[in-house]
């Protein structure tokens, strides 16, 4: 006998537990959960009433003690019927194409979010990192690097023997932070390389690079090595030769010499190569094999995006947004996207932001949307008179932007933003630059999803997962989980997060939680520390669990 459960908003009762061979549960939008209590494979035929849509779906083995669940997403709204062994369920109503908020949620924060009052921060946080311990490491031009504990609010210093201002950085496979270059004086960099180990809270020096680097970018590769590009050396000359940290020494890519602007926006692509997304309009792949080489890919529609920001919002899918062309010209509100999974990738415009911005920060959220904060809309290098206070949110599914609540502090050049494990956003920095006030403070933003009901909770998760591995996450909220996502920990400076990226995981519901499948390779998720989130049908994320992937 078949039975159907009602919506998970609990407006209708479901069937008594254990009576159904197959339970069809409407989540929201066009999404359903199908749960089998049979111990053998099932082939389920489904159709959307009133349309010609039909198809087959195969469920894995399950039992009453370990039910097998899979997710079904239909393409057309309408009542859903499911049949099995010649029997047919009653239709399950599905007329929505999105997930509306429950009627009880009326607070404006559920639409625009909410900023908390600013609080003191010991340094201008020009460089900002979420560590595997959950603490936040930051530093600026003046003062020692500082550790902040979000749970207690306490600060502690973590002195470095190198002036790491204007360095590059990315997490190693084991979760330690590799910091490349540093500040000799303006436009002159140090060759130093240092590693911060969050587990013991100390720095260690490793073999220096062949060149000094001021304003470089570091990118962790699929095999755990790290490539460092660009910057200026001890004499102020552009460094055109990339270098690769192999774990004990540096390897120069003499075949890949290329002049690039400060802090290149680079990402590991699904093909394993490093994609240069800007700021220059000519984008390209870097192959770090052998002596290295470049392969041209596509040209930006807008042009140079000086101090624009960029994110990889899905594996191989990149957005670059804001900035200005020429460098001191009027900022733009335009945004472009490229899909590197295509055979001939090309840039195309998505919808523009409401506000033009330069020195903005783009930050990935647990639901896969992109939050933009700060920046200036005025021409010139970094005019605080044009500071933009309203946050904006981009939805990759629609390509549209939503204007959110406004923060209180001007945050322009040297501002930084990142995602915290509890789902809130840390927005800080601005200053330690020419003619700008030093903002020794920070603000916390709760995005709209924080006001759409209780957060699901992860009770346990492994500390480390291997590529392609299945693993168990325990949660009492498994029946309400609609998505599971991974976001690499942030390492931010100068309008660009050199570490963060987003991956969605497949899962099935089992007794006591979820069985998840880790990403297949380092090209999809370079090894290192990630935040693991579960989300319910309304897009409310759990607190993130920090797990090490592939390392």
C-alpha positions as CSV (number, residue, x, y, z in Angstrom):
1,X,0.0,0.0,0.0
2,X,1.2,3.5,-0.8
3,X,0.8,6.6,1.3
4,X,1.7,10.2,0.8
5,X,2.9,12.6,3.5
6,X,1.9,16.3,3.4
7,X,4.2,19.3,3.2
8,X,7.0,19.4,5.7
9,X,5.6,22.8,7.0
10,X,3.4,20.6,9.2
11,X,0.2,22.2,8.0
12,X,-1.2,18.7,7.3
13,X,-0.6,15.4,9.2
14,X,1.4,12.7,7.6
15,X,0.7,8.9,7.7
16,X,1.4,7.0,10.9
17,X,5.1,6.0,11.0
18,X,5.9,2.6,9.6
19,X,2.6,2.0,7.7
20,X,3.9,3.1,4.3
21,X,6.0,1.0,1.9
22,X,6.8,4.3,0.2
23,X,6.4,7.8,1.5
24,X,6.3,10.8,-0.9
25,X,7.0,14.0,1.0
26,X,6.7,17.4,-0.6
27,X,9.4,19.8,0.5
28,X,8.7,23.0,-1.4
29,X,9.1,24.4,-4.9
30,X,9.3,21.3,-7.2
31,X,11.2,19.2,-4.8
32,X,10.1,15.9,-3.2
33,X,11.6,13.2,-1.0
34,X,10.9,9.6,-1.8
35,X,11.5,7.2,1.0
36,X,11.5,3.4,0.6
37,X,11.1,0.9,3.5
38,X,11.7,-2.1,1.2
39,X,14.8,-4.1,1.5
40,X,15.2,-4.5,-2.3
41,X,15.8,-2.1,-5.2
42,X,12.6,-0.3,-6.3
43,X,11.8,1.2,-9.7
44,X,9.3,4.0,-9.2
45,X,7.4,5.6,-12.0
46,X,6.2,9.1,-11.5
47,X,4.3,11.7,-13.5
48,X,3.1,15.3,-13.0
49,X,-0.6,15.3,-13.5
50,X,-1.8,17.3,-16.5
51,X,1.5,17.2,-18.3
52,X,3.3,14.6,-20.4
53,X,6.2,14.5,-18.1
54,X,7.1,11.0,-16.8
55,X,10.2,9.1,-15.9
56,X,11.8,6.4,-13.8
57,X,13.8,6.6,-10.6
58,X,15.8,3.9,-8.9
59,X,16.1,3.8,-5.2
60,X,18.9,2.0,-3.3
61,X,18.2,-0.8,-0.9
62,X,16.7,0.1,2.5
63,X,14.8,-1.1,5.5
64,X,12.6,0.2,8.2
65,X,15.7,0.6,10.4
66,X,17.8,2.2,7.7
67,X,15.4,3.8,5.2
68,X,16.6,4.7,1.7
69,X,15.7,8.2,0.6
70,X,16.3,10.0,-2.6
71,X,15.4,13.5,-3.9
72,X,13.1,14.0,-6.9
73,X,13.0,17.4,-8.6
74,X,10.3,17.8,-11.3
75,X,10.6,20.3,-14.1
76,X,6.9,21.3,-14.2
77,X,4.6,22.4,-11.4
78,X,1.6,20.2,-10.9
79,X,0.3,17.4,-8.7
80,X,2.7,14.5,-8.5
81,X,1.7,10.8,-8.6
82,X,4.0,7.9,-7.8
83,X,3.4,4.2,-8.7
84,X,5.0,1.0,-7.5
85,X,4.1,-2.6,-8.2
86,X,1.0,-1.5,-10.0
87,X,-0.3,0.7,-7.3
88,X,-0.6,4.4,-7.5
89,X,-0.4,7.1,-4.9
90,X,-2.8,9.9,-4.4
91,X,-1.6,13.1,-6.0
92,X,0.8,15.3,-3.9
93,X,0.1,18.9,-4.5
94,X,2.9,20.8,-6.1
95,X,1.9,24.2,-7.6
96,X,4.8,26.3,-6.4
97,X,8.0,26.9,-8.4
98,X,9.9,28.5,-5.5
99,X,10.0,28.0,-1.8
100,X,7.9,30.7,-0.1
101,X,8.4,31.8,3.4
102,X,6.0,30.3,6.0
103,X,3.2,32.8,6.8
104,X,4.5,33.2,10.3
105,X,7.7,34.8,9.1
106,X,6.9,38.5,8.7
107,X,10.1,40.2,10.0
108,X,11.8,42.4,7.4
109,X,15.1,40.7,8.4
110,X,13.9,37.6,6.6
111,X,14.1,39.6,3.4
112,X,17.0,42.0,3.9
113,X,19.0,40.6,6.8
114,X,20.3,42.5,9.7
115,X,23.6,44.2,10.7
116,X,24.8,44.2,14.4
117,X,26.5,47.2,15.9
118,X,30.1,47.6,15.1
119,X,32.7,46.4,17.7
120,X,36.4,47.1,18.2
121,X,39.1,45.3,16.3
122,X,42.8,45.7,17.2
123,X,44.1,46.1,13.7
124,X,42.9,47.2,10.3
125,X,42.0,43.8,9.0
126,X,43.6,44.1,5.5
127,X,44.1,40.3,5.5
128,X,41.4,38.0,7.0
129,X,41.4,34.2,7.4
130,X,39.0,31.7,8.9
131,X,41.2,29.1,10.5
132,X,40.4,25.3,11.0
133,X,40.1,26.0,14.7
134,X,37.2,28.3,14.0
135,X,39.2,31.4,15.1
136,X,39.9,34.3,12.8
137,X,43.4,35.5,11.9
138,X,43.9,39.1,10.6
139,X,46.6,41.6,10.1
140,X,47.2,45.0,8.6
141,X,50.1,47.4,8.0
142,X,50.5,48.2,11.7
143,X,50.5,45.9,14.8
144,X,50.9,42.2,15.2
145,X,48.7,39.7,13.5
146,X,45.6,39.1,15.7
147,X,43.5,36.1,16.5
148,X,39.8,36.5,17.3
149,X,37.5,33.9,18.9
150,X,33.9,34.4,17.6
151,X,32.6,32.3,20.5
152,X,34.1,34.4,23.3
153,X,34.9,37.6,21.5
154,X,38.5,37.5,22.9
155,X,41.5,38.7,20.9
156,X,45.1,37.4,21.1
157,X,48.3,38.4,19.2
158,X,50.2,36.0,17.0
159,X,53.5,37.9,16.2
160,X,55.3,37.1,12.9
161,X,59.0,37.7,12.2
162,X,58.1,38.8,8.7
163,X,56.0,41.8,7.9
164,X,53.2,39.9,6.2
165,X,51.3,43.0,5.1
166,X,50.7,42.8,1.3
167,X,51.3,39.1,1.1
168,X,49.5,36.3,-0.7
169,X,48.0,33.3,1.1
170,X,46.1,30.0,0.8
171,X,45.5,26.9,2.9
172,X,47.6,23.8,2.6
173,X,46.1,20.4,2.4
174,X,46.7,19.8,6.1
175,X,44.9,23.0,7.1
176,X,47.9,25.2,7.8
177,X,48.0,28.6,6.1
178,X,50.8,29.3,3.7
179,X,51.7,33.1,3.5
180,X,53.8,34.2,0.5
181,X,55.8,37.5,0.3
182,X,55.3,40.5,2.4
183,X,56.1,44.2,2.8
184,X,59.6,45.6,2.4
185,X,58.3,49.0,1.6
186,X,55.6,50.4,-0.7
187,X,55.7,48.5,-4.0
188,X,58.7,46.4,-2.8
189,X,58.1,42.8,-1.7
190,X,59.9,40.2,0.4
191,X,60.7,36.7,-0.8
192,X,59.7,35.2,2.6
193,X,57.4,32.3,2.9
194,X,55.8,31.5,6.3
195,X,53.3,29.0,7.5
196,X,50.8,29.6,10.3
197,X,49.7,26.5,12.2
198,X,46.3,27.2,13.8
199,X,46.5,24.1,16.0
200,X,49.4,25.6,18.0
201,X,48.9,29.3,17.1
202,X,52.5,29.9,15.9
203,X,54.4,30.8,12.7
204,X,57.3,29.0,11.1
205,X,59.5,30.1,8.3
206,X,60.1,27.9,5.3
207,X,62.4,28.2,2.2
208,X,62.0,31.6,0.7
209,X,60.8,32.2,-2.9
210,X,63.2,33.1,-5.7
211,X,61.7,36.6,-5.9
212,X,60.3,39.0,-3.5
213,X,56.5,39.5,-4.0
214,X,54.3,42.4,-2.9
215,X,50.6,41.8,-3.8
216,X,50.9,38.2,-5.1
217,X,48.1,35.6,-5.2
218,X,48.5,32.1,-4.0
219,X,46.3,29.2,-5.2
220,X,46.2,25.7,-3.8
221,X,46.5,23.1,-6.6
222,X,44.6,19.7,-6.9
223,X,47.7,17.8,-5.6
224,X,48.1,20.1,-2.6
225,X,51.0,22.2,-4.0
226,X,50.5,25.9,-4.2
227,X,51.2,28.3,-7.1
228,X,52.1,31.9,-6.4
229,X,51.8,34.5,-9.1
230,X,52.6,38.2,-9.7
231,X,53.6,40.9,-7.3
232,X,56.7,43.2,-7.3
233,X,60.1,42.2,-6.1
234,X,62.6,43.9,-3.7
235,X,63.5,46.5,-6.4
236,X,59.9,47.2,-7.4
237,X,60.0,45.3,-10.6
238,X,57.1,43.1,-11.7
239,X,57.6,39.4,-11.1
240,X,56.5,37.6,-14.2
241,X,57.5,34.1,-13.4
242,X,55.1,32.0,-11.2
243,X,56.5,29.7,-8.6
244,X,55.1,26.5,-7.1
245,X,55.5,25.4,-3.5
246,X,56.1,21.7,-3.5
247,X,56.1,21.2,0.2
248,X,59.8,21.7,0.8
249,X,61.0,24.0,-2.0
250,X,60.0,26.3,-4.8
251,X,59.8,25.4,-8.5
252,X,60.0,28.3,-11.0
253,X,57.6,28.1,-14.0
254,X,60.1,29.7,-16.5
255,X,57.9,28.8,-19.5
256,X,54.9,30.7,-18.1
257,X,56.3,34.2,-17.7
258,X,53.6,36.8,-17.9
259,X,53.1,40.3,-16.5
260,X,49.9,40.4,-14.4
261,X,48.3,43.2,-12.3
262,X,48.5,42.9,-8.5
263,X,46.6,40.1,-6.8
264,X,45.4,38.1,-9.9
265,X,42.0,36.5,-9.6
266,X,42.9,32.8,-10.1
267,X,41.0,29.5,-9.5
268,X,41.6,25.8,-10.0
269,X,39.3,24.7,-12.9
270,X,37.6,21.3,-13.3
271,X,40.3,20.3,-15.8
272,X,43.0,20.8,-13.2
273,X,44.5,23.9,-14.7
274,X,44.6,27.3,-13.0
275,X,42.2,29.8,-14.5
276,X,43.1,33.5,-14.5
277,X,39.8,35.4,-14.4
278,X,41.1,38.9,-14.2
279,X,41.6,41.8,-13.5
280,X,42.9,42.0,-17.2
281,X,40.2,41.3,-19.8
282,X,42.3,38.5,-21.5
283,X,41.6,35.4,-19.4
284,X,43.6,32.2,-19.7
285,X,44.6,28.8,-18.2
286,X,47.9,28.3,-16.5
287,X,49.4,24.8,-16.8
288,X,51.9,24.3,-13.9
289,X,53.3,21.1,-15.4
290,X,57.0,21.1,-16.4
291,X,58.2,24.7,-16.8
292,X,54.6,25.9,-17.2
293,X,52.6,27.4,-20.0
294,X,49.6,29.6,-20.7
295,X,46.5,28.9,-22.9
296,X,44.2,31.8,-23.9
297,X,40.5,31.1,-23.1
298,X,38.2,34.1,-23.5
299,X,38.0,37.9,-23.3
300,X,35.9,39.9,-20.8
301,X,32.9,41.8,-22.2
302,X,33.5,44.8,-20.0
303,X,37.3,45.1,-20.0
304,X,39.8,45.5,-17.2
305,X,38.2,45.2,-13.7
306,X,40.6,47.0,-11.5
307,X,39.8,46.0,-7.9
308,X,36.8,44.1,-8.9
309,X,36.0,40.9,-7.1
310,X,35.6,37.3,-8.3
311,X,34.2,34.0,-7.0
312,X,33.8,30.4,-8.3
313,X,30.2,30.0,-7.4
314,X,29.9,26.5,-8.7
315,X,32.7,24.1,-9.9
316,X,34.0,25.7,-13.1
317,X,31.6,28.6,-13.0
318,X,33.0,32.0,-12.1
319,X,31.6,35.5,-11.7
320,X,33.7,38.7,-11.8
321,X,32.0,41.8,-10.7
322,X,32.6,45.5,-10.2
323,X,35.9,47.3,-10.5
324,X,36.8,50.0,-13.0
325,X,38.4,50.5,-16.4
326,X,40.6,52.6,-16.4
327,X,41.9,51.9,-12.9
328,X,41.0,55.3,-11.5
329,X,37.9,55.7,-13.6
330,X,34.2,55.4,-12.6
331,X,33.5,52.0,-11.0
332,X,31.0,49.7,-12.8
333,X,28.0,47.9,-11.5
334,X,28.3,45.2,-14.2
335,X,29.0,41.5,-13.6
336,X,30.1,38.7,-16.0
337,X,30.0,34.9,-15.7
338,X,31.9,32.1,-17.5
339,X,31.3,28.4,-17.5
340,X,34.6,26.5,-17.8
341,X,32.7,23.2,-18.2
342,X,31.8,24.2,-21.7
343,X,33.8,23.2,-24.7
344,X,34.4,26.8,-25.7
345,X,34.0,29.0,-22.6
346,X,33.0,32.6,-23.1
347,X,32.2,35.5,-20.8
348,X,28.6,36.8,-20.8
349,X,26.9,39.5,-18.7
350,X,24.6,38.6,-15.9
351,X,22.3,41.2,-14.3
352,X,24.1,44.3,-13.0
353,X,24.3,45.3,-9.3
354,X,22.1,48.2,-8.1
355,X,25.3,50.1,-7.1
356,X,28.6,50.5,-9.0
357,X,31.5,49.4,-6.8
358,X,35.3,49.3,-6.6
359,X,37.2,47.7,-3.7
360,X,34.1,45.5,-3.1
361,X,34.2,42.0,-1.6
362,X,32.2,39.1,-3.1
363,X,31.5,36.2,-0.6
364,X,30.0,32.8,-1.2
365,X,27.2,31.8,1.2
366,X,26.1,28.3,2.3
367,X,23.1,28.4,0.0
368,X,25.3,29.1,-3.1
369,X,24.3,32.7,-3.4
370,X,26.9,35.5,-3.6
371,X,27.0,38.4,-1.2
372,X,28.6,41.7,-2.2
373,X,29.6,44.2,0.4
374,X,31.4,47.5,0.6
375,X,33.4,49.4,-2.0
376,X,33.1,52.9,-3.5
377,X,31.0,54.2,-6.4
378,X,33.2,57.3,-6.9
379,X,35.9,57.7,-9.5
380,X,39.5,57.8,-8.2
381,X,41.5,55.3,-6.4
382,X,39.3,54.9,-3.2
383,X,37.0,57.8,-2.5
384,X,35.2,57.3,0.8
385,X,32.6,59.9,-0.2
386,X,31.2,57.3,-2.6
387,X,31.2,54.4,-0.1
388,X,28.4,51.9,-0.7
389,X,26.7,50.7,2.5
390,X,24.0,48.4,1.1
391,X,24.8,44.8,0.7
392,X,23.6,43.0,-2.4
393,X,22.9,39.3,-3.0
394,X,23.2,37.5,-6.4
395,X,21.3,34.3,-7.1
396,X,23.0,32.1,-9.6
397,X,19.7,30.4,-10.5
398,X,18.1,33.6,-11.7
399,X,21.1,35.9,-12.3
400,X,19.4,38.6,-10.4
401,X,20.5,40.8,-7.5
402,X,18.6,41.7,-4.3
403,X,19.5,44.8,-2.3
404,X,19.9,43.9,1.4
405,X,20.4,45.9,4.6
406,X,23.1,48.6,4.9
407,X,26.1,48.6,7.3
408,X,27.2,51.7,9.2
409,X,30.9,52.0,8.4
410,X,32.6,53.2,5.2
411,X,34.5,50.2,4.0
412,X,36.6,50.8,0.8
413,X,40.3,50.1,0.1
414,X,41.6,47.4,2.3
415,X,38.2,46.2,3.5
416,X,37.6,42.5,3.9
417,X,34.6,40.2,4.3
418,X,34.2,36.5,5.0
419,X,31.7,33.8,6.0
420,X,31.8,32.5,9.6
421,X,30.9,28.9,10.6
422,X,27.6,30.0,12.2
423,X,26.4,31.4,8.9
424,X,26.9,35.1,9.7
425,X,29.2,37.4,7.8
426,X,32.2,39.3,9.2
427,X,32.8,42.7,7.5
428,X,35.8,44.7,8.6
429,X,38.9,46.6,7.5
430,X,39.3,49.8,5.4
431,X,42.3,52.0,6.0
432,X,46.0,51.6,6.2
433,X,46.0,53.3,2.8
434,X,46.6,56.8,1.4
435,X,44.2,59.4,2.8
436,X,41.8,56.9,4.5
437,X,40.8,56.6,8.1
438,X,41.9,53.5,9.9
439,X,38.7,51.5,10.7
440,X,39.7,49.6,13.9
441,X,36.3,47.9,14.1
442,X,34.2,45.2,12.6
443,X,30.6,44.4,11.9
444,X,28.5,41.2,11.7
445,X,25.8,40.6,9.2
446,X,23.0,38.0,9.6
447,X,21.8,37.2,6.1
448,X,18.0,36.7,5.5
449,X,18.3,32.9,5.9
450,X,19.1,33.5,9.6
451,X,15.5,34.8,10.1
452,X,13.5,32.0,8.3
453,X,13.2,29.6,11.1
454,X,15.4,27.4,13.3
455,X,18.7,26.3,11.9
456,X,19.2,22.6,11.4
457,X,22.0,21.1,13.4
458,X,24.9,18.8,12.6
459,X,25.5,16.5,15.5
460,X,28.6,14.8,14.2
461,X,30.8,14.7,11.1
462,X,34.2,13.2,10.4
463,X,37.3,15.5,10.8
464,X,38.6,14.4,7.4
465,X,37.2,12.9,4.2
466,X,38.9,11.4,1.2
467,X,37.9,12.1,-2.4
468,X,35.0,10.1,-3.6
469,X,34.4,8.7,-0.1
470,X,31.0,8.2,1.4
471,X,30.7,9.4,4.9
472,X,28.0,9.8,7.6
473,X,26.8,13.0,9.1
474,X,24.4,12.6,12.1
475,X,21.5,15.0,12.5
476,X,18.1,14.9,13.9
477,X,17.0,17.2,11.0
478,X,17.6,14.6,8.2
479,X,13.9,14.6,7.2
480,X,14.0,18.3,6.5
481,X,17.4,18.5,4.8
482,X,17.2,19.6,1.2
483,X,20.8,20.4,0.3
484,X,24.3,19.8,1.6
485,X,27.2,22.2,0.7
486,X,30.9,22.6,1.2
487,X,32.7,25.9,1.2
488,X,36.5,26.2,1.5
489,X,37.7,28.4,4.3
490,X,38.2,32.0,3.4
491,X,41.6,33.8,3.0
492,X,40.8,37.3,1.9
493,X,42.7,40.5,0.9
494,X,42.4,43.4,-1.6
495,X,38.8,42.6,-2.8
496,X,39.6,38.9,-3.5
497,X,39.2,35.6,-1.5
498,X,42.2,33.5,-2.6
499,X,40.8,30.3,-1.0
500,X,37.0,30.1,-0.9
501,X,34.9,28.0,-3.3
502,X,31.6,26.2,-3.3
503,X,30.7,22.6,-3.9
504,X,27.3,20.9,-3.6
505,X,27.3,17.3,-2.3
506,X,24.9,14.4,-3.2
507,X,23.4,12.6,-0.3
508,X,20.8,10.1,0.9
509,X,18.9,10.0,4.1
510,X,19.6,7.1,6.5
511,X,18.6,6.3,10.1
512,X,20.0,9.1,12.3
513,X,21.4,11.3,9.6
514,X,22.8,11.5,6.1
515,X,25.2,9.6,3.9
516,X,27.2,12.0,1.8
517,X,29.6,11.6,-1.0
518,X,32.8,13.7,-1.0
519,X,33.9,15.5,-4.1
520,X,35.6,13.2,-6.6
521,X,38.9,15.1,-7.0
522,X,41.1,18.0,-6.1
523,X,40.2,19.7,-9.3
524,X,36.7,20.1,-7.9
525,X,37.7,20.7,-4.3
526,X,41.4,21.4,-3.8
527,X,42.6,19.7,-0.6
528,X,42.3,21.6,2.6
529,X,39.8,22.8,5.2
530,X,36.1,23.3,4.3
531,X,32.9,24.3,6.0
532,X,30.2,21.6,5.7
533,X,26.6,22.8,5.9
534,X,23.2,21.1,5.7
535,X,20.2,23.3,4.6
536,X,16.5,22.7,4.9
537,X,13.8,23.4,2.3
538,X,13.6,27.1,3.2
539,X,17.4,27.5,2.6
540,X,18.2,27.8,6.3
541,X,21.8,26.5,6.9
542,X,23.1,24.7,9.9
543,X,26.2,25.9,11.6
544,X,29.1,24.8,9.5
545,X,31.3,21.9,10.6
546,X,35.0,22.3,9.6
547,X,36.2,19.2,7.8
548,X,39.4,18.5,5.9
549,X,38.9,17.3,2.3
550,X,41.5,15.2,0.5
551,X,44.4,16.0,2.8
